[in-house]
Amino acid sequence: WRQGHMLLVAFFAYGSLSLLWAPDFLSGLGSLWQWAILLMAFWYGAKQETLEPLFVGLGYGLLASLPVVFFQDIGYHIVPFGDKAGLFFSPVILGAIAALVFVGLMIYERFGLALGIFPFFFISGNRAAVLAIGMGAFSFIYKESKEWALIPLFVGLVIVLMMNKPYTPHIQIWLETFYNLTFFGHGVGSFEQLTGLGRVEHAHNDLLELIYLFGLGAIP
């Protein structure tokens, strides 16, 4: 096995062990199953010669949400869940998936399909997705021109700063998470138990949330 595979297995093993001190065993078990799905997806992807068919399929799948998102944006909710989220439950999830698929399609030069899912970033209002696209374009162009590569990154930062969404709730979550960090972490599936913030599912900062959950176990 490659070193990266071993690190992922070690991380999953520590996550499984953290069920022993997680505040809610059943919630932790559910979260651990989600981590197992991610681990299997990584293992499957590493065995493929190319991921182009996967990204193309995901791209066409996302296009099915485009008319739904359009009607949601103008005030017609044709599905009983989500707000500007298409067939997804959350615009945050929609934006994150669209960003991942967009970068994959750009890598495989499927520019037409990538252009079709581009509107999702602005309709969903997901700042992280817009910034991810800027960073992806930076990496894509950097091989050809270091100077030109800075342009999409700069544009992404400007768009994020122009989005009229408050940062205060995220800062509060980050501070509360930081103040509650422990050496071994609170255990898998424990973030919703974070005190002082009510029901918060995620830290909106992957690294900080991983350290909160797993402590030193997040190092891999």
Secondary structure in CASP SS format (residue, H / E / C, confidence):
PFRMAT SS
TARGET T0000
AUTHOR 0000-0000-0000
METHOD secondary structure of the structure
MODEL  1
W C 1.00
R C 1.00
Q H 1.00
G H 1.00
H H 1.00
M H 1.00
L H 1.00
L H 1.00
V H 1.00
A H 1.00
F H 1.00
F H 1.00
A H 1.00
Y H 1.00
G H 1.00
S H 1.00
L H 1.00
S H 1.00
L H 1.00
L H 1.00
W C 1.00
A C 1.00
P C 1.00
D C 1.00
F H 1.00
L H 1.00
S H 1.00
G H 1.00
L H 1.00
G H 1.00
S H 1.00
L H 1.00
W H 1.00
Q H 1.00
W H 1.00
A H 1.00
I H 1.00
L H 1.00
L H 1.00
M H 1.00
A H 1.00
F H 1.00
W H 1.00
Y H 1.00
G H 1.00
A H 1.00
K H 1.00
Q C 1.00
E C 1.00
T C 1.00
L C 1.00
E H 1.00
P H 1.00
L H 1.00
F H 1.00
V H 1.00
G H 1.00
L H 1.00
G H 1.00
Y H 1.00
G H 1.00
L H 1.00
L H 1.00
A C 1.00
S C 1.00
L H 1.00
P H 1.00
V H 1.00
V H 1.00
F H 1.00
F H 1.00
Q H 1.00
D H 1.00
I C 1.00
G C 1.00
Y C 1.00
H C 1.00
I C 1.00
V C 1.00
P C 1.00
F C 1.00
G C 1.00
D C 1.00
K C 1.00
A C 1.00
G C 1.00
L C 1.00
F C 1.00
F C 1.00
S C 1.00
P H 1.00
V H 1.00
I H 1.00
L H 1.00
G H 1.00
A H 1.00
I H 1.00
A H 1.00
A H 1.00
L H 1.00
V H 1.00
F H 1.00
V H 1.00
G H 1.00
L H 1.00
M H 1.00
I H 1.00
Y C 1.00
E C 1.00
R C 1.00
F H 1.00
G H 1.00
L H 1.00
A H 1.00
L H 1.00
G H 1.00
I H 1.00
F C 1.00
P H 1.00
F H 1.00
F H 1.00
F H 1.00
I H 1.00
S H 1.00
G C 1.00
N C 1.00
R H 1.00
A H 1.00
A H 1.00
V H 1.00
L H 1.00
A H 1.00
I H 1.00
G H 1.00
M H 1.00
G H 1.00
A H 1.00
F H 1.00
S H 1.00
F H 1.00
I H 1.00
Y H 1.00
K C 1.00
E C 1.00
S C 1.00
K H 1.00
E H 1.00
W H 1.00
A H 1.00
L H 1.00
I H 1.00
P H 1.00
L H 1.00
F H 1.00
V H 1.00
G H 1.00
L H 1.00
V H 1.00
I H 1.00
V H 1.00
L H 1.00
M H 1.00
M C 1.00
N C 1.00
K C 1.00
P C 1.00
Y C 1.00
T H 1.00
P H 1.00
H H 1.00
I H 1.00
Q H 1.00
I H 1.00
W H 1.00
L H 1.00
E H 1.00
T H 1.00
F H 1.00
Y H 1.00
N C 1.00
L C 1.00
T C 1.00
F C 1.00
F C 1.00
G C 1.00
H C 1.00
G C 1.00
V C 1.00
G C 1.00
S C 1.00
F H 1.00
E H 1.00
Q H 1.00
L C 1.00
T C 1.00
G C 1.00
L C 1.00
G C 1.00
R C 1.00
V C 1.00
E C 1.00
H C 1.00
A C 1.00
H C 1.00
N C 1.00
D H 1.00
L H 1.00
L H 1.00
E H 1.00
L H 1.00
I H 1.00
Y H 1.00
L H 1.00
F H 1.00
G H 1.00
L H 1.00
G H 1.00
A H 1.00
I C 1.00
P C 1.00
END
